[in-house]
């Protein structure tokens, strides 16, 4: 499966790894309602992206990111570089992405985030804008450097996002649901919800500690697949949670209850 690391494998490790790490920091802080750290990491993300674009257009990458003395002037200078129609994404590298970097960087510098004196404190709306812009920029870089569609590029970027919840305990390579009252179907859905991509069935059965793989398939995975709560690939033995935001946990949900994936509790509908 393609990942951001493989999709951006043409970049030096010293640029690719900080790029991915800074994006993950933005998303993690945002998911934990830490607006100021999310916005601060958006600024670091900008500096890394600028370094990558400048290196690509110059034909030689530096080994590590650097901060331009004047981000606005540096981004505008990219626009006057002669276009190269033979280069995939040349206009996006010279114009679209640099123009996106400017408001993203401005939120970090002039909205009470990186410095005192801004007229707006760190907040949900600014942090949401930072997440959206950073996600678009990263997906555009993946599209350009890996030659994929915008949809596939977005899927690759989405694989970086791991949903977290207080009921899930993650230790080494093992995940556990900390509520022993949840049945195995509920546990399976919750565990899959925290995973950004496909999960091997043997991994999932290990996490929920189900005793028999054949029974796990027939009693848990196949019914959940029929309900369209998961996608179960019986050839590759891979599982992916469906995009349904509030999936019912079992057929009994038709009685008027469903499981809310925002609050993680049963609710009457």
Long-range contacts (C-beta under 8 A, 24 or more apart in sequence): 1-159, 1-197, 1-198, 2-146, 2-148, 2-152, 2-156, 3-156, 3-159, 4-138, 4-142, 4-156, 4-157, 4-159, 4-160, 6-146, 7-142, 7-145, 7-146, 7-148, 7-153, 7-156, 8-141, 8-142, 8-145, 8-146, 10-145, 11-52, 11-61, 11-145, 12-61, 12-62, 12-63, 14-62, 14-63, 14-64, 14-65, 15-48, 15-51, 15-52, 15-55, 15-61, 15-62, 15-63, 15-64, 15-65, 18-48, 18-64, 18-65, 19-45, 19-48, 19-49, 19-52, 19-138, 19-141, 20-160, 22-48, 23-134, 23-135, 23-138, 23-157, 23-160, 24-160, 26-130, 26-131, 26-134, 27-131, 27-135, 27-160, 27-161, 28-164, 29-127, 30-127, 30-128, 30-130, 30-131, 31-163, 31-164, 32-164, 33-124, 35-122, 35-123, 35-124, 35-126, 35-127, 36-113, 36-122, 38-122, 38-127, 38-130, 38-131, 39-107, 39-108, 39-111, 39-113, 39-122, 39-126, 39-127, 39-130, 40-108, 40-113, 40-114, 42-104, 42-105, 42-107, 42-108, 42-130, 42-133, 42-134, 43-104, 43-105, 43-107, 43-108, 43-109, 43-113, 43-114, 45-104, 45-134, 45-137, 46-71, 46-101, 46-104, 46-105, 46-108, 47-71, 49-97, 49-101, 49-137, 49-141, 50-74, 50-75, 50-98, 50-101, 52-141, 53-78, 53-93, 53-97, 53-98, 54-78, 56-93, 57-81, 57-93, 57-94, 71-101, 71-102, 71-105, 72-102, 75-99, 75-101, 75-102, 88-144, 88-147, 89-140, 89-143, 89-144, 92-140, 92-144, 93-144, 96-140, 97-137, 97-140, 97-141, 100-133, 100-136, 100-137, 101-137, 103-129, 103-133, 104-129, 104-130, 104-133, 104-134, 104-137, 158-196, 159-196, 159-197, 160-196, 161-196, 162-194, 162-195, 162-196, 163-193, 163-194, 163-195, 163-196, 164-194, 165-190, 165-193, 165-194, 165-264, 167-264, 168-194, 174-206, 174-207, 175-207, 176-207, 177-207, 177-208, 184-208, 184-210, 184-216, 184-219, 184-220, 185-220, 185-223, 185-224, 185-249, 185-250, 186-249, 186-250, 186-259, 188-220, 188-221, 188-224, 188-230, 189-224, 189-229, 189-230, 189-241, 189-247, 189-249, 189-259, 190-264, 192-230, 192-239, 192-240, 192-241, 193-241, 193-261, 195-241, 197-240, 198-233, 198-238, 198-239, 198-240, 199-238, 199-239, 199-240, 200-237, 200-238, 200-239, 201-232, 201-237, 201-238, 201-239, 202-237, 204-239, 223-250, 223-251, 227-251
